[in-house]
Amino acid sequence: MRNLFGGGDSSSSSRGHDAGRMPRHSSGWKELMKHLQTQESLRILDIGPTSSTNINYITGLGHSIYMANVVEEASKPEWLVPGESGEEPAFAVNRFLESNLNFSGRKFDVVILWDTADYLPESLVAPVISRIHEVLQPGGLMLAFFHATAGPDTFFCRYHLTDTDVVEMQRAGNYPLRHVYNNRKIENMLSEFSNYRFFLAKDSLREVIITR
């Protein structure tokens, strides 16, 4: 299993930890933070570039955190299977899930997806969302961001949690934004879940709190 870390079980580091952080108000994080502060011993899955800030914050609340940077992994050519007779290469979805999102029977109480879905190959988006549904406890919560628009200033970020309604964004690579989903497509993507709530934002990101 790759890029998976458990709070209290192992440690990690963050490259460029303090460089270029930009604060951003997040109503979704404010809502999720209340949940984390009033519950005990939760198991959190953070799907994004590793942040030692997030590890320290979550474990400081008495929870465990596991991290999986699937965007970086999905960009590697090893997951492409050559096509036949001039066809485009196919993505090895099942092999990718087994290698990167196999949690050995662990279930999670909270998943923080960030804007990961917008940067994944199309064939991988639905299987990743389905795998998250599979490993999230009934009644568990997921926070997800989705880009409403794309522009030259759109870039892949590492998100750092704070103890306020602000998350700090930090550029974390040159991965292309592959998707801009409207609300209907997001709702269809989340059809396996029992409930979801959209939050208005002043920038180009939509925020959603999803209930398993």
N, C-alpha and C positions, 0 to 999 in steps of 0.2 A: 504494500500500500504506500502511495506516495503523498507527500505534502500533507500529512495528517499529524496533528500534535494535540495532546491532551493536557489541559491545565493540571498541574500537580503530578503528571506522569512523565513529562519530558519538557524540554525548553526549546525556544527558537529565538531567532534574531530578525531584525528588519533592516534591509539595506537602505541607506540614505534616510535614517529614521527621522531626523529633524529638518530635512531640506524641503522647502517649497510647499509647506502645508497651507491650505486655504480653508478658512472656516465656512461652514454652510449650515443654515438652520434646517432642522429635520423634524417635522411633526411626527413622522413615523418612529424615529428613534426616541423622541420624547415619550411616546406611548409605550414603546417596548421597554424603555428604561424603568418606567414605573413598575412594570411586571417583574423585571429582574430584581428590583430593590425590595419587593414585597414577598418574594418566593425564596425557598431555600434549596440548595444542592441541585440546581438544574444542570442539565447537560446541553451545552450550546455548540452548534456547528456554524463556523464562520467560513463562508465560501468566497474567498478573495485572497489577494496577496497578503502574506503573513505580516501581522502588525504586533510587535511586542507590547504596544500600548493597549491593544485589545486584550491580549493575554493577561496583562497585569490588572486591567480594570475588571474583567470577568472573574478571574480567580480571587481578586480582592473582595468581591461580593460573596465568595464562598461557592461559586459554581465551577464546573469544569468546561474547558473550551477545546475544541478540535478544529483544525483548519485544513482546508483543501483549496488550492489555487488551480481550479480546473481550466481557466482561460489560458494560462501559461502552458499547461500540459497539452491542451487541445491544439495549440499552435504548432506542435512538433510534427514533423513529417512521418514519424514512425506509425501514426495512427491511420495513414492513408493506404488503402488497398488499391493497387493499379486496376484500372478498368480494362475490359476486353473489347476488342474490335473498335478501338477509337473512342470508347466511352470514357467519361470523366472518372477520376479516382473516387472511390467510396470511402466513407469514414467508418472505421472499425468500432462501431458504437458499443457493442457488448463487451469487447475486450477493454475498451476505455473505462466503462463503468466498473468492471471487475477490478481494474488496476487502481482507479482513482476514487471511486465512491463505494467501495466495499468496506463496511464498518464492522464486520465480524459479529453481526447480531446486535450491535449497539443501537439503541433508539435515542432520539433527541427530543428535548422539550422545546427548544427554540432553534430556528435556523435563520441566519442572516445571509441573504443571497446577494445583497448589494445590487449592482447592475450587470451581474455575470451573464444573464440570459441574452443580453444585447450583443455580447462579444463571442458567443459560441457559434460553431457551424450549424446551419439550419437543421441538419439531420440529428443533431445532438440535443437540441433544446427540449423537445418533448420528453425524451428518455431521462434527461437530468431532472426535470420537474417531477416526473413519475417516481424516480428513485428517491427524491426528497420526500414526496408524499409517503412512500413506503417506510422510510426511517424516522419520520416525525410521529411522535406520540399523538394519539387521539386527543384533540383539544389543544395541541401544541401550536405555537405561533411561528410565523415566518415574516420577516421584513424584506421586501424586495423593492428595488428601484428600477425604473424603465425610462429610457430617453424618449421625450416627446418630439424632439427635433435633433438634427445632426448639423454640425457646422465645423468650421476650421479650428475652433477652440474646444472641440470635443475630444477628450483623450481618456485613456484607460487609467483608473485611479486605484490607489490603496486608500481605504477609508479607515480613519482612526476614531474610536469612540471617545467621548468625554462624559463628565458627570453633569452636563447641562444639555439643552436641546440642540446643541451644535455637534456636528461631526466634521472632522478635518479631512480634506481631500488632498491627496498627494500623487502626482503623476508617477505611474509605476510601469510604464512600458509603452511600446508603439503598436499595440494590437488594434486592428481596424474595428470600428463600430459596424457590425454586420446587420443589425436590425433596428428599426424604429417601429414599435408596436402601438396601434391605437387602443383605446380602452376595450373595444369589443374583442380584439385579438388577445389582449391580456386576460380578459374574463374567460375566453375559450381555453387558454393555456392553463387556467387555474380551475377547470371544471371538476377535477377530482376532489377539490377541497370543499369544506362545508360552508365557509364564509370568507369574505374579503372586504376590506374597507380602503377606499382611495383617499389620499390626502392631497389637498391643493398645495402647489409649490409655486414660487415666483420665478424659478429658473426653468430649465428644459428637462428636469427630471420629475417623473411621476413617482409617488411613493405609495406602497400598498402594504397593509398588514393583513396577513392571510391566516385563517384558522383551519387546522386539519380536521 
